[in-house]
Amino acid sequence: MKKLQYIVPTLAVAIVAVIAVGAFSASADSYTQGFESMTVGSVNGQNGWTVTGPYDQGVVSSPVISGTRSFRLSNSTTSGSFGDQTFSQSLANEAGEASSTNAGMSGGTRQTHFEAQFDFKSTQTAVQPGLFISISPDRGDGSRMSYLGLEDSVSGINVIFYDVQGTSSPANFVSTQVATGLDRSVAHTAKLVIDYVNGPSNDVVKVYIDGILVHTGTTWENYYRYDAEASVEQTPRTTDSLLFRAGGTAVPSTAGMGFVFDNVMLLSSSTVVVAPASLAAEDFGVVSYNTGATGDLKGYTAGFGLSNGTLASSTSVVVKLYGAGDVLLQTNTAILSKFNADITGTQFSSPFDVSGNFNYALDGYWTNVRQTQYGQSVPAVKVVATVTLASGQVVTATNTNLTGDPTTIYPVVTPPPATPANKDQCKDSGWKSFTDPSFKNQGQCVSYVQSNEKAGKRN
């Protein structure tokens, strides 16, 4: 199993998400585990929980998240092992793909849907430098299929999600910081919702923090399918429990402290998974035409189409126009009261005026914001649309295939006169623009005009 090194990642944006719908099957299995009935001390052997390594863990009466008992774990003692770490009680019915293997660790009726939820908070109101604990859906031996990491930092608790993208060997473990600076003095709730889909590269993991969907990714199925390190058992794994792991570099100063956990909920069931919605770029071109009541549009239009979904009741639609080097030129944000009333299908287009007189307010679909350079003297080269659907899914599409000549929609600029005609044209640094003749200062320019005026009178 690869030892993941924790690196604080750049916040990633979820590009494509999957909607999972359907009713739980008759074989649905679930439990919610508090710690009220447990004895203060090691959690090993209590209500199905196991831990056989020398880790700093146990059921505690203070501090607690709710009731009179919670489970505490620190990384004052760590190891590179897995099977001797802390495992929650197992479900009766495992979850996984048809080809997933359980190595005798899990069983029951195979399900395709798995959920895991737990509350967590720090035992301290002050930062515990170096504190880090990971939590993973597992089958009971360290064969992790997903990953959440909790890190204490100066600003609060950070939450990191890892998934495996692509089919490379070694596997491409991708980190995403899904929450940052959470208040360590109050409890928070983390939830993983996993839909196992037969075949590679298609499992779906949704991450929720405090009830909000913060990221959609995938499982570690492709690590087990393709990485040579997993060649002994080259198949994805089942899940029926949670692994609470203290790995990496030990931090002795966290002994007796760390994080507390409570209200651990696991569920396995069968659901129907539909294909993911996706957004595609359809057109991106230079335009110049009269729109009628809303005026002349001289600039760009960009069209997009949605598959396996609908734009009805979208909660956000933003389209951005860029110049070379990803320099932002203009931003269109949908006015949802108008957009949602009229755009309920799968296609939309967004106009970016440069030199016309297009009336966005009268059009009513978009709020347009221009930068100082909005395309009046540089060409647009890219347009990006980001849509948040009614389901909460975020989809995006980019088009760099511009058609048409941007120079045809640049504003007509009248060159300044070469010679001043009156004294006012010399003011406010106007004297600097003249070339026939040129001047060293404003006074010289004014003198020149006065001389010409006197000469004209004499003539």
Secondary structure, DSSP 8 states (H G I E B T S, - for coil): -------------------EE----TT-EEEEE-STTS-SB--TTSTT-B--S--SEEEESSS-SSTT-EEEE-SSS--S-STTSEE----SS-B--TT-B-TTS--SS-BSEEEEEEEEEES-SS--TT-EEEEEEESSSS--S--EEEEEETTEEEEEEEEE-SS-SS--EEEEEEEEEE-TTS-EEEEEEEE--SSTT--EEEEEETTEEEEEE--SHHHHHH-GGGGGG-S-B-B-EEEEE--SS--GGGTT-SEEEEEEEEEEE--EE----EEEEEEEEEEEEE-STT-EEEEEEEEEEEESS--TT-SEEEEEEEEGGGEEEEEEEE-HHHHHHH--SSEEEEEEESSS---HHHH-SEEEEE-SSSSSSS---EEEEEEE-TTS-EEEEEE---BS-GGGGS-------SS-SSGGGGTTTGGGG--TT--SSHHHHHHHHHHHHHHHHH-
